[in-house]
Structure formats: C-alpha cells, structure tokens
Amino acid sequence: MIATPPSTSFGDDDKLLYYLIQRQSTGSPGPELWRAEVASGKAEPVFPGISMVAYDVSPDGKDVVYITSASEGKRELWVAPIDRSSPARRIGNSGEATPHFGPEGQIIFQMTEENHNYLERMKADGSGRSKVVPYPINDLEGISPGRHWATAIIPLPDGSGLGEMAISLDGGQSQQICREYCVPKWSSNGHYVYVAVELPSQANPGRSLAIPLGPGEHLPKLPGGGIKILDEPSVVPGAFSVNRADFVPGGDPSRFAYVNTTMHRNLYRISLP
C-alpha cells in the first residue's frame, strides 16, 4: 500500500490518524480512506471499497465529506457517517473539489466557474450555495480545526504574483501568510499554525515556524506581505522553530506524523561472454 501524505489528519484528541492509501494490487479501485489507532497501530478502512480523491472529517468525528471520481472523470461530493449507520448522501456532482466541514455545519469547497476557481460554501444537504469571498482563488489548501479560517493560494491584488492567504470564514479580515508558495499546517487543536521556511532535502528535514494562535484561533499580526523563506521566529512574537517542514501536526508541537520513504534496490551479477 502507498500512503498519500497530503491527505493525512489527526482526529479524536490525536488518538486516531486518518489517511488515504492506494492498494498495490490488480483491480484496486483507487485511494481508500483508512484510520489507525495511534497507540496500538491497528488500522482499518473507514469505507471499504470506496475510492476517493479528497476528504475531511467533521470536528465531532462523526461524519466524513469526500470527493469520488465517477464515470468519465466527473467528480461527486458525498457526506457519510463514519459508523456507517446510514447510507452516504450525494450532495454535489458539479465539479466540486477539496471539501471541508465549515462553521455551523456548512460544507466549504472549491468550485470552478468560467475558468476561475472560487471558495464556496453550502449547507450539508447541498442547498444554499454561495461564495465565501467574491474574488477568485487558485487552490484551496486547508481549513483550521475550529473552522474559523480557510487557507488558499490567491492572485495578489497588486498583480505581483500569488500569495498564501488565511481567509476568514467568520466575515473578518483575511491575512497573507506567506510571500512565496507554502502550505500552512494547523495543529489538531487549533493552538498553532506552522509555516515551512526551509524546505526538506535528503540530508535535512527542513524547518517550520510554529506560530501560536489566540483564543478562537485568533491570528497574530503577521509581517507585511507574509512570512518569507529563511525567516527566523523573531518575525512573529511568540513563534519558535520546529526542525521539520513536511509533517502532520498533532495538538502538541512534540506530536506529529510524517511519511518515511525508503528505497530498495536489487544488485545483480551478470556473466558476460
């Protein structure tokens, strides 16, 4: 099996780890959602046989919203209870992408309209669709555990390129997080947001800034134009460095998950004439 690290998340007070894996077997339907008990390592599929390309677990751990690839590459949006106590409900099939549970039971997702992507929301039954912000985005990257923020790459208003933004889902003011491309990571309890400032290499796991958040996931004032590569913790009051760039944070900075990739090679001896 191959795990897909971008789709990995902690749940249930860091006792469970959710992830998508691709079975390496003939006839495999595609990535499946699995969960593992952190303490025991016991793992099991959440919805056996259901292939999905993206998912999110509800804050109470009871439901999953996910995207499947239907016939002719068309994508469908579904919501289902984790305990499989009732059938999954399809709530969209118009090309929705990157679904997340939002505030007050809403579904937050990315939608393409007239060659532009937008950050949109709807009710859990698929009704009441509307744009979160009027301007287009490039990609929806994630959502904070408290559902106060969505992170997305957007074209900067001054036309100078792209920026990583924290878009308020409460109607507040958005903030630019990074000057260059980055994928901010929220701690599972919403106490920190992590921003990679040194990329990983074969010899170095990289480095991130751990930025503490206030009550209600309040973002501190970030540097004008956002955090840039090689910035030190002093750019944000209270921040500190974490010696890893590519990881899935838990609630505490000392608890995280990451993918360890190993390579196996075979050496053969061949007789030459």
C-alpha positions as YAML, in Angstrom:
chain: A
units: angstrom
residues:
- id: 1
  name: MET
  ca: [0.00, 0.00, 0.00]
- id: 2
  name: ILE
  ca: [1.10, 3.59, -0.63]
- id: 3
  name: ALA
  ca: [0.00, 6.40, 1.68]
- id: 4
  name: THR
  ca: [-0.81, 9.78, 0.21]
- id: 5
  name: PRO
  ca: [0.67, 12.27, 2.74]
- id: 6
  name: PRO
  ca: [-1.24, 15.44, 1.72]
- id: 7
  name: SER
  ca: [-4.45, 13.72, 2.85]
- id: 8
  name: THR
  ca: [-3.47, 12.79, 6.39]
- id: 9
  name: SER
  ca: [-5.03, 14.19, 9.55]
- id: 10
  name: PHE
  ca: [-5.33, 13.55, 13.26]
- id: 11
  name: GLY
  ca: [-8.70, 13.03, 14.91]
- id: 12
  name: ASP
  ca: [-10.23, 12.28, 18.31]
- id: 13
  name: ASP
  ca: [-7.68, 14.11, 20.50]
- id: 14
  name: ASP
  ca: [-4.81, 12.70, 18.43]
- id: 15
  name: LYS
  ca: [-5.84, 9.13, 19.22]
- id: 16
  name: LEU
  ca: [-6.68, 8.40, 15.57]
- id: 17
  name: LEU
  ca: [-4.85, 9.12, 12.33]
- id: 18
  name: TYR
  ca: [-6.83, 9.31, 9.07]
- id: 19
  name: TYR
  ca: [-5.14, 8.90, 5.69]
- id: 20
  name: LEU
  ca: [-5.70, 7.88, 2.09]
- id: 21
  name: ILE
  ca: [-3.83, 4.83, 0.79]
- id: 22
  name: GLN
  ca: [-3.54, 3.26, -2.63]
- id: 23
  name: ARG
  ca: [-3.53, -0.52, -2.70]
- id: 24
  name: GLN
  ca: [-0.83, -2.03, -4.91]
- id: 25
  name: SER
  ca: [-2.95, -4.79, -6.40]
- id: 26
  name: THR
  ca: [-4.72, -5.61, -9.63]
- id: 27
  name: GLY
  ca: [-8.20, -4.17, -9.76]
- id: 28
  name: SER
  ca: [-7.61, -1.67, -6.96]
- id: 29
  name: PRO
  ca: [-10.40, 0.94, -7.07]
- id: 30
  name: GLY
  ca: [-8.12, 3.83, -6.11]
- id: 31
  name: PRO
  ca: [-7.21, 5.56, -2.83]
- id: 32
  name: GLU
  ca: [-9.28, 4.45, 0.17]
- id: 33
  name: LEU
  ca: [-9.76, 6.25, 3.47]
- id: 34
  name: TRP
  ca: [-8.20, 4.40, 6.39]
- id: 35
  name: ARG
  ca: [-7.76, 5.19, 10.07]
- id: 36
  name: ALA
  ca: [-5.20, 3.92, 12.57]
- id: 37
  name: GLU
  ca: [-5.12, 3.93, 16.35]
- id: 38
  name: VAL
  ca: [-2.01, 5.86, 17.30]
- id: 39
  name: ALA
  ca: [-1.38, 3.87, 20.49]
- id: 40
  name: SER
  ca: [-1.75, 0.37, 19.04]
- id: 41
  name: GLY
  ca: [-1.09, 0.94, 15.33]
- id: 42
  name: LYS
  ca: [-4.23, -1.03, 14.47]
- id: 43
  name: ALA
  ca: [-5.54, 0.15, 11.10]
- id: 44
  name: GLU
  ca: [-8.76, -0.40, 9.16]
- id: 45
  name: PRO
  ca: [-10.61, 1.04, 6.16]
- id: 46
  name: VAL
  ca: [-13.33, 3.55, 7.02]
- id: 47
  name: PHE
  ca: [-15.43, 2.85, 3.90]
- id: 48
  name: PRO
  ca: [-14.12, -0.37, 2.33]
- id: 49
  name: GLY
  ca: [-14.14, -0.34, -1.45]
- id: 50
  name: ILE
  ca: [-14.95, 3.38, -1.75]
- id: 51
  name: SER
  ca: [-12.32, 5.27, -3.71]
- id: 52
  name: MET
  ca: [-11.92, 8.98, -3.02]
- id: 53
  name: VAL
  ca: [-9.59, 11.77, -4.05]
- id: 54
  name: ALA
  ca: [-10.13, 14.13, -1.07]
- id: 55
  name: TYR
  ca: [-11.88, 14.03, 2.29]
- id: 56
  name: ASP
  ca: [-12.42, 15.82, 5.60]
- id: 57
  name: VAL
  ca: [-13.58, 14.51, 8.97]
- id: 58
  name: SER
  ca: [-16.14, 16.59, 10.87]
- id: 59
  name: PRO
  ca: [-14.96, 18.29, 14.09]
- id: 60
  name: ASP
  ca: [-17.03, 15.88, 16.20]
- id: 61
  name: GLY
  ca: [-15.53, 12.88, 14.39]
- id: 62
  name: LYS
  ca: [-18.91, 11.53, 13.31]
- id: 63
  name: ASP
  ca: [-19.04, 12.28, 9.58]
- id: 64
  name: VAL
  ca: [-16.83, 12.45, 6.50]
- id: 65
  name: VAL
  ca: [-17.27, 14.66, 3.44]
- id: 66
  name: TYR
  ca: [-15.43, 13.32, 0.41]
- id: 67
  name: ILE
  ca: [-14.96, 13.51, -3.36]
- id: 68
  name: THR
  ca: [-15.18, 10.48, -5.64]
- id: 69
  name: SER
  ca: [-14.35, 10.13, -9.31]
- id: 70
  name: ALA
  ca: [-17.45, 8.94, -11.18]
- id: 71
  name: SER
  ca: [-17.80, 7.90, -14.81]
- id: 72
  name: GLU
  ca: [-15.93, 9.90, -17.46]
- id: 73
  name: GLY
  ca: [-13.82, 11.57, -14.79]
- id: 74
  name: LYS
  ca: [-16.73, 13.50, -13.32]
- id: 75
  name: ARG
  ca: [-16.41, 14.15, -9.59]
- id: 76
  name: GLU
  ca: [-19.14, 13.73, -6.99]
- id: 77
  name: LEU
  ca: [-19.40, 15.14, -3.48]
- id: 78
  name: TRP
  ca: [-20.69, 12.88, -0.68]
- id: 79
  name: VAL
  ca: [-21.32, 13.01, 3.07]
- id: 80
  name: ALA
  ca: [-21.43, 9.82, 5.15]
- id: 81
  name: PRO
  ca: [-21.40, 8.83, 8.85]
- id: 82
  name: ILE
  ca: [-18.15, 7.20, 9.93]
- id: 83
  name: ASP
  ca: [-20.00, 4.42, 11.76]
- id: 84
  name: ARG
  ca: [-21.89, 3.56, 8.51]
- id: 85
  name: SER
  ca: [-25.18, 3.75, 10.41]
- id: 86
  name: SER
  ca: [-26.88, 5.22, 7.32]
- id: 87
  name: PRO
  ca: [-26.10, 5.38, 3.59]
- id: 88
  name: ALA
  ca: [-23.84, 8.05, 2.13]
- id: 89
  name: ARG
  ca: [-25.64, 11.09, 0.67]
- id: 90
  name: ARG
  ca: [-24.54, 12.69, -2.58]
- id: 91
  name: ILE
  ca: [-24.76, 16.47, -2.23]
- id: 92
  name: GLY
  ca: [-22.94, 17.59, -5.38]
- id: 93
  name: ASN
  ca: [-21.78, 16.46, -8.80]
- id: 94
  name: SER
  ca: [-20.84, 19.74, -10.49]
- id: 95
  name: GLY
  ca: [-17.07, 19.51, -10.21]
- id: 96
  name: GLU
  ca: [-16.64, 20.43, -6.55]
- id: 97
  name: ALA
  ca: [-13.12, 19.94, -5.16]
- id: 98
  name: THR
  ca: [-11.24, 19.97, -1.84]
- id: 99
  name: PRO
  ca: [-14.23, 19.66, 0.52]
- id: 100
  name: HIS
  ca: [-14.11, 20.62, 4.20]
- id: 101
  name: PHE
  ca: [-16.59, 20.92, 7.02]
- id: 102
  name: GLY
  ca: [-17.05, 24.61, 7.78]
- id: 103
  name: PRO
  ca: [-18.65, 26.57, 10.60]
- id: 104
  name: GLU
  ca: [-22.22, 25.80, 11.67]
- id: 105
  name: GLY
  ca: [-22.36, 22.54, 9.72]
- id: 106
  name: GLN
  ca: [-21.58, 24.12, 6.36]
- id: 107
  name: ILE
  ca: [-19.51, 22.47, 3.65]
- id: 108
  name: ILE
  ca: [-16.62, 24.58, 2.30]
- id: 109
  name: PHE
  ca: [-15.26, 23.66, -1.13]
- id: 110
  name: GLN
  ca: [-13.53, 24.86, -4.28]
- id: 111
  name: MET
  ca: [-15.62, 25.39, -7.40]
- id: 112
  name: THR
  ca: [-14.68, 26.29, -10.96]
- id: 113
  name: GLU
  ca: [-16.81, 28.89, -12.72]
- id: 114
  name: GLU
  ca: [-15.91, 30.35, -16.12]
- id: 115
  name: ASN
  ca: [-12.24, 29.29, -15.93]
- id: 116
  name: HIS
  ca: [-11.81, 30.66, -12.39]
- id: 117
  name: ASN
  ca: [-11.78, 28.85, -9.05]
- id: 118
  name: TYR
  ca: [-13.79, 30.22, -6.14]
- id: 119
  name: LEU
  ca: [-14.07, 29.44, -2.45]
- id: 120
  name: GLU
  ca: [-17.71, 28.50, -1.88]
- id: 121
  name: ARG
  ca: [-19.97, 27.08, 0.82]
- id: 122
  name: MET
  ca: [-23.30, 25.29, 1.12]
- id: 123
  name: LYS
  ca: [-25.49, 23.58, 3.65]
- id: 124
  name: ALA
  ca: [-24.90, 19.92, 4.48]
- id: 125
  name: ASP
  ca: [-27.82, 18.93, 2.23]
- id: 126
  name: GLY
  ca: [-26.30, 20.68, -0.81]
- id: 127
  name: SER
  ca: [-28.57, 23.74, -0.74]
- id: 128
  name: GLY
  ca: [-27.83, 27.41, -0.12]
- id: 129
  name: ARG
  ca: [-24.68, 27.70, -2.23]
- id: 130
  name: SER
  ca: [-22.77, 30.99, -2.11]
- id: 131
  name: LYS
  ca: [-19.25, 32.39, -2.46]
- id: 132
  name: VAL
  ca: [-17.26, 32.93, 0.73]
- id: 133
  name: VAL
  ca: [-15.31, 35.79, -0.89]
- id: 134
  name: PRO
  ca: [-16.05, 37.44, -4.25]
- id: 135
  name: TYR
  ca: [-12.54, 37.18, -5.71]
- id: 136
  name: PRO
  ca: [-11.10, 34.04, -7.38]
- id: 137
  name: ILE
  ca: [-8.57, 31.70, -5.81]
- id: 138
  name: ASN
  ca: [-6.03, 29.36, -7.33]
- id: 139
  name: ASP
  ca: [-6.32, 26.48, -4.86]
- id: 140
  name: LEU
  ca: [-7.99, 25.77, -1.54]
- id: 141
  name: GLU
  ca: [-5.26, 24.32, 0.70]
- id: 142
  name: GLY
  ca: [-6.96, 23.58, 4.02]
- id: 143
  name: ILE
  ca: [-9.10, 24.70, 6.93]
- id: 144
  name: SER
  ca: [-8.41, 25.36, 10.59]
- id: 145
  name: PRO
  ca: [-9.71, 22.87, 13.20]
- id: 146
  name: GLY
  ca: [-12.06, 25.47, 14.70]
- id: 147
  name: ARG
  ca: [-13.37, 26.28, 11.21]
- id: 148
  name: HIS
  ca: [-12.51, 29.98, 11.54]
- id: 149
  name: TRP
  ca: [-10.03, 30.08, 8.62]
- id: 150
  name: ALA
  ca: [-9.55, 28.61, 5.17]
- id: 151
  name: THR
  ca: [-6.08, 28.75, 3.63]
- id: 152
  name: ALA
  ca: [-5.86, 29.30, -0.12]
- id: 153
  name: ILE
  ca: [-3.46, 30.44, -2.80]
- id: 154
  name: ILE
  ca: [-4.84, 33.58, -4.45]
- id: 155
  name: PRO
  ca: [-3.65, 36.13, -7.03]
- id: 156
  name: LEU
  ca: [-2.39, 39.14, -5.09]
- id: 157
  name: PRO
  ca: [-4.43, 42.32, -5.63]
- id: 158
  name: ASP
  ca: [-1.37, 44.31, -6.80]
- id: 159
  name: GLY
  ca: [-0.70, 41.80, -9.59]
- id: 160
  name: SER
  ca: [2.73, 40.87, -8.20]
- id: 161
  name: GLY
  ca: [2.02, 37.14, -8.20]
- id: 162
  name: LEU
  ca: [0.41, 34.64, -5.86]
- id: 163
  name: GLY
  ca: [0.19, 34.56, -2.10]
- id: 164
  name: GLU
  ca: [-0.96, 32.15, 0.58]
- id: 165
  name: MET
  ca: [-3.90, 33.71, 2.41]
- id: 166
  name: ALA
  ca: [-5.82, 32.90, 5.56]
- id: 167
  name: ILE
  ca: [-9.41, 33.71, 4.56]
- id: 168
  name: SER
  ca: [-11.78, 34.36, 7.43]
- id: 169
  name: LEU
  ca: [-14.91, 32.18, 7.45]
- id: 170
  name: ASP
  ca: [-16.45, 34.45, 10.09]
- id: 171
  name: GLY
  ca: [-16.57, 37.56, 7.93]
- id: 172
  name: GLY
  ca: [-13.37, 39.00, 9.39]
- id: 173
  name: GLN
  ca: [-10.28, 40.35, 7.66]
- id: 174
  name: SER
  ca: [-8.04, 37.97, 5.73]
- id: 175
  name: GLN
  ca: [-4.25, 37.90, 6.19]
- id: 176
  name: GLN
  ca: [-1.43, 36.99, 3.85]
- id: 177
  name: ILE
  ca: [0.58, 34.19, 5.46]
- id: 178
  name: CYS
  ca: [3.45, 33.67, 3.02]
- id: 179
  name: ARG
  ca: [5.26, 35.69, 0.40]
- id: 180
  name: GLU
  ca: [6.17, 32.57, -1.54]
- id: 181
  name: TYR
  ca: [4.15, 29.39, -2.03]
- id: 182
  name: CYS
  ca: [3.64, 27.46, 1.18]
- id: 183
  name: VAL
  ca: [1.08, 25.10, 2.70]
- id: 184
  name: PRO
  ca: [0.31, 26.24, 6.27]
- id: 185
  name: LYS
  ca: [-0.50, 23.42, 8.68]
- id: 186
  name: TRP
  ca: [-2.82, 23.82, 11.66]
- id: 187
  name: SER
  ca: [-2.27, 21.92, 14.88]
- id: 188
  name: SER
  ca: [-5.11, 19.49, 15.53]
- id: 189
  name: ASN
  ca: [-6.39, 21.61, 18.44]
- id: 190
  name: GLY
  ca: [-6.07, 24.98, 16.68]
- id: 191
  name: HIS
  ca: [-3.41, 26.33, 19.04]
- id: 192
  name: TYR
  ca: [-0.70, 26.73, 16.38]
- id: 193
  name: VAL
  ca: [-0.22, 27.28, 12.67]
- id: 194
  name: TYR
  ca: [3.03, 26.01, 11.15]
- id: 195
  name: VAL
  ca: [4.72, 27.68, 8.17]
- id: 196
  name: ALA
  ca: [7.66, 26.00, 6.42]
- id: 197
  name: VAL
  ca: [10.61, 28.36, 5.96]
- id: 198
  name: GLU
  ca: [13.27, 25.81, 4.95]
- id: 199
  name: LEU
  ca: [12.37, 23.04, 2.52]
- id: 200
  name: PRO
  ca: [13.41, 19.43, 3.26]
- id: 201
  name: SER
  ca: [16.26, 17.66, 1.49]
- id: 202
  name: GLN
  ca: [17.85, 14.23, 1.68]
- id: 203
  name: ALA
  ca: [20.13, 15.45, 4.44]
- id: 204
  name: ASN
  ca: [17.83, 17.89, 6.22]
- id: 205
  name: PRO
  ca: [14.16, 17.57, 7.33]
- id: 206
  name: GLY
  ca: [13.67, 21.31, 6.83]
- id: 207
  name: ARG
  ca: [12.32, 23.87, 9.28]
- id: 208
  name: SER
  ca: [8.97, 25.45, 10.13]
- id: 209
  name: LEU
  ca: [7.87, 28.35, 12.27]
- id: 210
  name: ALA
  ca: [5.30, 27.41, 14.92]
- id: 211
  name: ILE
  ca: [3.05, 30.45, 15.36]
- id: 212
  name: PRO
  ca: [0.82, 30.46, 18.47]
- id: 213
  name: LEU
  ca: [-2.82, 31.45, 18.00]
- id: 214
  name: GLY
  ca: [-5.02, 33.33, 20.41]
- id: 215
  name: PRO
  ca: [-8.49, 32.28, 21.65]
- id: 216
  name: GLY
  ca: [-10.85, 31.41, 18.81]
- id: 217
  name: GLU
  ca: [-7.83, 30.73, 16.56]
- id: 218
  name: HIS
  ca: [-7.00, 34.45, 16.50]
- id: 219
  name: LEU
  ca: [-4.08, 35.05, 14.13]
- id: 220
  name: PRO
  ca: [-1.38, 37.42, 15.39]
- id: 221
  name: LYS
  ca: [-0.28, 40.28, 13.20]
- id: 222
  name: LEU
  ca: [1.97, 38.79, 10.51]
- id: 223
  name: PRO
  ca: [4.76, 40.59, 8.63]
- id: 224
  name: GLY
  ca: [3.59, 42.81, 5.78]
- id: 225
  name: GLY
  ca: [3.48, 40.66, 2.66]
- id: 226
  name: GLY
  ca: [3.68, 37.49, 4.73]
- id: 227
  name: ILE
  ca: [6.43, 35.20, 6.05]
- id: 228
  name: LYS
  ca: [9.27, 34.51, 3.63]
- id: 229
  name: ILE
  ca: [11.79, 31.72, 3.16]
- id: 230
  name: LEU
  ca: [14.53, 31.54, 5.85]
- id: 231
  name: ASP
  ca: [12.66, 33.86, 8.22]
- id: 232
  name: GLU
  ca: [13.54, 33.44, 11.88]
- id: 233
  name: PRO
  ca: [11.00, 33.15, 14.75]
- id: 234
  name: SER
  ca: [11.53, 36.80, 15.66]
- id: 235
  name: VAL
  ca: [9.32, 37.88, 12.72]
- id: 236
  name: VAL
  ca: [6.22, 36.90, 14.75]
- id: 237
  name: PRO
  ca: [6.04, 37.44, 18.53]
- id: 238
  name: GLY
  ca: [5.93, 34.12, 20.39]
- id: 239
  name: ALA
  ca: [6.90, 31.99, 17.39]
- id: 240
  name: PHE
  ca: [9.56, 29.28, 17.58]
- id: 241
  name: SER
  ca: [11.28, 26.93, 15.14]
- id: 242
  name: VAL
  ca: [10.38, 23.27, 14.58]
- id: 243
  name: ASN
  ca: [13.01, 21.19, 12.81]
- id: 244
  name: ARG
  ca: [10.72, 19.68, 10.20]
- id: 245
  name: ALA
  ca: [8.94, 21.09, 7.15]
- id: 246
  name: ASP
  ca: [6.80, 18.25, 5.84]
- id: 247
  name: PHE
  ca: [4.63, 16.78, 8.60]
- id: 248
  name: VAL
  ca: [1.11, 16.48, 10.02]
- id: 249
  name: PRO
  ca: [0.95, 18.28, 13.38]
- id: 250
  name: GLY
  ca: [-0.94, 17.00, 16.39]
- id: 251
  name: GLY
  ca: [-2.17, 19.13, 19.26]
- id: 252
  name: ASP
  ca: [1.25, 19.48, 20.90]
- id: 253
  name: PRO
  ca: [4.39, 20.59, 18.98]
- id: 254
  name: SER
  ca: [6.12, 17.40, 20.10]
- id: 255
  name: ARG
  ca: [3.43, 15.19, 18.50]
- id: 256
  name: PHE
  ca: [3.31, 14.86, 14.73]
- id: 257
  name: ALA
  ca: [3.14, 12.34, 11.90]
- id: 258
  name: TYR
  ca: [5.24, 12.17, 8.76]
- id: 259
  name: VAL
  ca: [5.94, 9.83, 5.87]
- id: 260
  name: ASN
  ca: [9.25, 7.98, 5.95]
- id: 261
  name: THR
  ca: [10.21, 6.92, 2.42]
- id: 262
  name: THR
  ca: [12.75, 4.17, 1.84]
- id: 263
  name: MET
  ca: [14.16, 2.86, -1.41]
- id: 264
  name: HIS
  ca: [15.09, -0.76, -2.10]
- id: 265
  name: ARG
  ca: [17.47, -1.65, -4.93]
- id: 266
  name: ASN
  ca: [18.50, -5.05, -6.22]
- id: 267
  name: LEU
  ca: [22.09, -5.75, -7.30]
- id: 268
  name: TYR
  ca: [22.62, -8.48, -9.88]
- id: 269
  name: ARG
  ca: [25.75, -10.21, -11.09]
- id: 270
  name: ILE
  ca: [25.63, -10.95, -14.81]
- id: 271
  name: SER
  ca: [28.18, -13.15, -16.64]
- id: 272
  name: LEU
  ca: [29.49, -11.56, -19.83]
- id: 273
  name: PRO
  ca: [30.72, -13.64, -22.77]
...
